């Protein structure tokens, strides 16, 4: 009787490892990245003062091009629509590219690439016509 209970306890504990999600997989899914900027930067619709921010994809199976930006305390600062971006070679670290900057203005973020990915996110800024 004790042997049977021990057997089922071992089986139950083994199954827990299959059901409980791994945190590393969550980071890979949402591409969560901590970025620290030494100068002000711009995302569509918002200027981010120099500091530490979290960029991640919104958890959506239908649209993988919605980027959420959080402050160091985990509060959502902005949710931004993006379009797919591509590069020829992957890098081992996060890569950010910037748009041209107007004199005295913050640097606008153009692309965000997660480590090891060829595909990334391109931020879209409104065009200003005079």
C-alpha positions in Angstrom: 0.0 0.0 0.0 2.8 2.4 0.9 4.6 1.5 -2.3 1.5 2.3 -4.4 1.2 5.7 -2.7 4.9 6.5 -3.2 4.6 5.5 -6.8 1.6 7.9 -7.4 3.4 10.7 -5.5 6.4 10.4 -7.8 4.1 10.3 -10.9 2.3 13.5 -9.7 5.5 15.4 -9.0 6.8 14.4 -12.4 3.7 15.8 -14.1 4.0 19.1 -12.3 7.2 19.7 -14.2 5.4 19.3 -17.4 2.5 21.6 -16.5 4.2 24.5 -14.8 5.4 27.1 -17.4 9.1 28.0 -17.4 9.9 31.7 -17.0 12.7 31.6 -19.6 10.1 30.6 -22.2 8.0 33.6 -21.2 10.8 36.0 -21.9 11.4 34.3 -25.3 7.7 34.7 -26.2 7.3 38.3 -25.3 10.9 39.3 -26.1 11.1 41.2 -22.8 14.2 43.4 -22.8 15.6 45.8 -20.2 17.1 48.9 -21.9 19.0 51.8 -20.2 19.3 55.0 -22.1 21.9 57.7 -21.2 20.0 60.4 -23.1 16.3 61.1 -23.8 14.8 58.9 -26.6 11.6 59.0 -28.4 9.0 56.4 -29.2 5.9 57.2 -31.2 3.8 59.7 -29.2 6.1 59.9 -26.2 9.6 61.0 -25.1 11.4 58.7 -22.6 13.7 60.6 -20.3 17.2 59.0 -19.8 16.8 55.9 -17.6 15.9 52.2 -17.5 12.9 50.8 -19.4 11.4 47.4 -20.2 10.3 46.7 -23.8 8.2 43.7 -24.5 5.7 42.4 -27.0 2.1 42.3 -25.9 0.8 38.8 -25.3 -1.3 38.4 -28.5 -1.3 35.4 -30.8 -2.9 37.4 -33.5 -0.6 40.5 -33.7 3.1 40.1 -32.8 3.8 43.8 -33.5 2.5 45.6 -30.5 5.2 46.8 -28.2 4.6 47.7 -24.6 7.1 50.0 -22.8 7.3 50.0 -19.0 9.2 52.1 -16.5 11.6 50.7 -14.0 8.8 50.1 -11.5 6.8 48.0 -14.1 4.2 50.6 -14.9 3.0 50.8 -18.5 4.2 54.0 -20.1 3.1 53.3 -23.7 1.7 50.7 -26.0 2.9 51.2 -29.6 2.0 49.6 -32.8 5.0 48.5 -34.9 5.6 46.8 -38.3 7.9 43.9 -39.1 11.6 44.8 -39.5 14.3 42.5 -40.9 18.1 42.3 -40.8 20.5 40.0 -42.6 22.5 38.7 -39.6 21.4 38.1 -36.1 23.4 39.5 -33.1 24.0 38.0 -29.7 22.6 41.1 -27.9 19.7 43.5 -28.2 20.0 46.0 -31.0 18.3 49.4 -31.2 18.6 51.7 -34.2 17.6 55.3 -34.3 16.1 57.7 -36.8 17.8 60.9 -37.7 17.5 63.5 -35.0 16.4 67.1 -35.3 18.7 69.5 -33.5 18.1 69.4 -29.8 15.4 66.7 -30.0 15.5 63.3 -28.4 16.7 60.3 -30.5 13.7 58.5 -32.1 14.0 54.8 -31.9 13.5 53.2 -35.3 14.1 49.4 -34.8 14.3 47.0 -31.9 15.8 43.5 -32.4 15.8 40.8 -29.8 19.0 38.8 -29.4 19.4 36.1 -32.0 16.4 37.2 -34.1 16.5 38.2 -37.7 13.0 39.7 -37.3 12.3 42.8 -35.2 10.0 45.7 -34.6 10.0 48.9 -36.6 8.4 51.9 -34.9 6.2 54.1 -37.1 6.2 57.9 -36.6 3.6 60.2 -38.0 4.8 62.3 -40.9 4.4 66.0 -40.5 3.4 68.0 -43.6 3.3 71.8 -43.7 
